[in-house]
């Protein structure tokens, strides 16, 4: 596709999906276009990621195409990647719902000369250049399990609510949750794992069912952002606040009231907007070849110098939000 045709096609994209910026160009004197995809556009977690991505776009002066499924839908992700490949964007940055399922579409994009990076949740290594990782899967899994053990005094039954059973990043976290459980907490038992499809209402329903089906349940671990307030509402309505502990991965803003009421005890996360910001910084650097395989560090704008482990760029360690510190954060 000619460059003029590509730019014409961009003008046909709805304004909500196209964010104009300054006139930063690549080494060939052309304006870079980065296509940025969340797992789901309606998820508050990815809305925060988008906010950081917009900041980086403004800073770097590149074009941003933003699109994704309304809800978690691997097939829709593939469709959007194929559309971007046809358009001839410069870079695709995607949070992958299904590791294997999206790899074929991403490989086709690479074959067309399009650079690919992933963030939040990875694909196969041969389908992208770098993975922008919020924290190591081991660090996240162990932080979740250690906090659950602390809340339960290291004994009793707990359950997990995840996004989907195919979510690549959460499956990695669950693997390390399981290994930490087996090695350190023999008096604790994982009784069930339920998917909520990244929907708060479904998380509430699943949490209600878990409480009903497991009268000795001491803790729910919600490992996707909509699941934490959803499970909190279930615990609150069941009159189990404090009796069934709740921790999870979520946004401070969505959980502040539940933390202060004592329904939710802990929220573990990272600075989500920084993840989107970093994904765009990496995508831009891969496109202009200032970031290459084998590099050990990466200077990521206002985030400073970050470590690279293999082909993964690590944002940082998980952070624990509680009722005592949640008012310090506005995302």
N, C-alpha and C positions, 0 to 999 in steps of 0.2 A: 504494500500500500504506500502511495506517495505521501510525503509529509503534508502537502496541502490538503489531500483527501482526508488524512487523519485529523487535521485540525478542524476541517469542515464537519467531520463526524462528531467531534467533541462538542460543537456548537448545538448539536441536536440532543445532547444529554440534558435532562432536567436540571435546572439551576441548583436544586437542593443537593445534587450529586456531584457538582463541579465547583471547586473552590479556586477562584483566581488568585494569583499571587504576583510577586515581583518577577523580574525578568532574568533570573538566574539560568545560565545555560550550561550544557555539558561540554565536553572537550571538542565536539564537532560544531559548536556554536548554536545548538538547538536547545530549546526549552525542554527539560525533563518532565515526563508525566509518570507519576507514581499512582498505581491503583491499589487501594487500601480496603481490605475486606474483614469485617468482624464475623463471628459465628452467628450472631443475630443482631439486627439493627435496634431492636426494642429493648435489649438488655442494658440495664444501667451501667454495668461494668464496662461494656463496649462503648457506651456513650461517653464515659470518662476517657477511654482510650482515644476516641475520635477527637476529643478536646485537645489532648496532647499532640495528636497528629497534626491538627490544624496549626498549633503553635509552631511546630517544626517546619511546616510548609511555609508559613509566613517568614520564618527566620532564614530558610534556605532559598526561597524564591523559586519553587517548583510548582507544577500543577498537580492537583490531587483529584483523582476520581474515587468516590466513596460509594460502595454498594455492598449489599449482603442479603441473606435471607431475612424475612420478617421474623421467623423463628428458626431454631436450629434445624437445618435441612442440608445434608451433605450433597444431595443431587442438585440443589439450587446453587450451592457453592461452585460445583463443577460447571454448571451452565454459565455462571457469571465469568469464571476464569476463561472459558472458551470464547465468550464475547469480547473480553479484553484482549485475548490473543488475536482475534480478528481485527480489532481496532489498531493493534500494534503499539500498545503502551510500552514504556521503557522498562518499568519495574512493576512487579506484583508483590504486595506484602499481604499475607493472609494468615488469619487464625484458623487452623484446620479443625473441622469437626470430626473428620474421619482420616486417620493417618494414611491408610492404603488407598482409600476411595478417591482421594483428590490427587494422588501422585501422578496418575496418568495424564490428567489435564495440565498439571504443572510442568511435566516433562515436555509435553507438546509446546507449551509456551517457551520453554528454554530452547527447544529446537528451532524456534522462530527468532531466536536472538534476544528474547525477553529475559531479564534477570528476575530471579525469584528469591524472596526471603520469607520466612515465617515468623510469627510472633505468638506468644501466649500458648499455642498448641501446635506441635510440629507435624510435618509429613516425613516421608522417607528421606534420608540424607541425599540421595541422588536426584531428588526433585527440587532442591533449593540450594542456595549458596550458604546462607547463614540462618540460624534460628535465634531470635531475640527472646531470651528466656527470663521470665520475671524473677525466678530464683531456681535453684536446682530442684528437681523433683524429690530428691532425697531430703533436702532441707525443708521443703514444704510438708512432705509426708511425716517426717519426724516431729516437726513443730506441732502439727495437728494432733498426732498421737500423744506426744508428751503433755500437751495442754489438756486433752481429754482425760489422761491418767491423773493429772493434778486435780481436776475437778471431781473425779470419782474416787479420790484417795486410792488409786491404783487397783480397784477391784469393782466387779459388777458388769452388767450388760450394757452395751451401747450399739447404736445403729448408725448407718451412713445414708445420707441423701445426696446423690450425685446429679449431674445434669442429664447425661445419657450414658448408657452402658458402652457406647462406642467412643466417647470423648477421650481423645488420645492423652491429653495432659492429665486428666483426672484418673485415668487408668494407671498412669505412672505414679501418681500420688498414692493411689490406693495400694499399689504394690509395696511402696515403702511404709505406708501405714501398717500393712500386714506384717512386714518383716520386723518393724519396731515392736509391734504388739507381741509377736512370738518370742523376741529376744529379751524384752525388758518387763513385760507386764503379764505374767502367767495367770493372774487372778482376774483378768478382764476377758470378756468374750464379745466378739462381734456377732450379733444375732441376725442381722439382715442388712442388705444394701438395696435401696430403691431409687429409680430414676424419676426426675421431675420434669424433664424436657425443657429445662431452663425457664420454668413457669412458676411464679410465686403461688398461685392458687393450687396447682397440682402438688407443690411441695407441702402446702398446708394440709391437703388431703392425705398425702402419704405419711406425714408426721402424725396425724390423728390416728390413722390405721396402725402405725407402729406402736403408739402409746396404748391403744386398745388391745393389740395382739400380744404385747409383751409387758405384763404387769410389773415386772421387776426391772424395767428399763431405767437406767440411771442417766443416760446421756445420749443426745443426738448430735452427730457431727455432719454439718451441712457444707459440702465442698464446692458449691457453685453459688454465685451471689444472690440469685432470686430465692434460693432455698433457705437462706438464713432468716429473713423476715417471715417467710411462709411458715417455717417450722416454729418460729417464735409465736406467731398468732395461734397456731394449733395448741401449743403448750399453754398459752394464756387462757384460751377458751376452755381448755380441759381442766383448768384450775391446778396445773402442775408446775407453776413457776417455782423454781428452786428445787423441787423434787426431781424433775427431769432437767438436767443441765443442758445447755445449748452452747455450742461453739461452731464456728465455721469461717469460710472465706467469703468476705463480702465488703461492701462499701460502708464506711463509718456513717455517712449521711442516711443510709437506709436502715441502719440499726441503732441509731442514737437513742431513740425513745425506749426501745426494748432493753438496751443496756442499762439505761438509767432506772428502769422499772425493776431490774433484776430478773427479767425473763431470759435474756441472753447474757451469758457470762463473759464471753470472749469472742472477738472477731480478729482473724488473722488475715493480713493482706500485705500488699506493697503499695507504693504510690502509683495508682493505675494510670493516671494521665502521663506519667513518666514512661510507662511501657509503650504507649502510642507514640510519644515523642521520640523514643529511642528507635522504634521500628522504622520511622521515616528517616531518621538520621542514618541508620544502617542501609536502608534502601538507596538513599542518595549516594552514599559512599561506595556501595557496590557498583552502582551505575557509572560513576566517574572514576572507578578503579583506584580510589584512595584506600579501600579496604579489600584485602585479598586473602585467599586461603593461606594458612600458615601464620597469619598475624597473631600476636599474643595479647595485644591491647588495642583499644579503640577509643579515640577522643570523641565523645558524644555531646558536643555543644555544652550547654549549661550543666549537664550531668558529669562532666569531667572525663577522666580516663577510666575505662571499665575493662575488666578481665575477659579474655576469650578462652574458653575451654573447648579445644577442638574446633568445631564450627558453631559453637553456642556462645552468644554474648550475654553475660549475666547482669541483670539490672541490680540485684542486691538481695539481702537477706529479708525474710518475712518480718513483719512488724505486728505486735500485739496491741489491739485497741480494746480498751476497757471503759467502764463508766467513769473512771478517774481521769482519762486523757482524751476521750472522744471529742470533746468540745474544742480541742486544739486543731481539728481538721475540718475542712470544708468541702470534701469531695465524697 
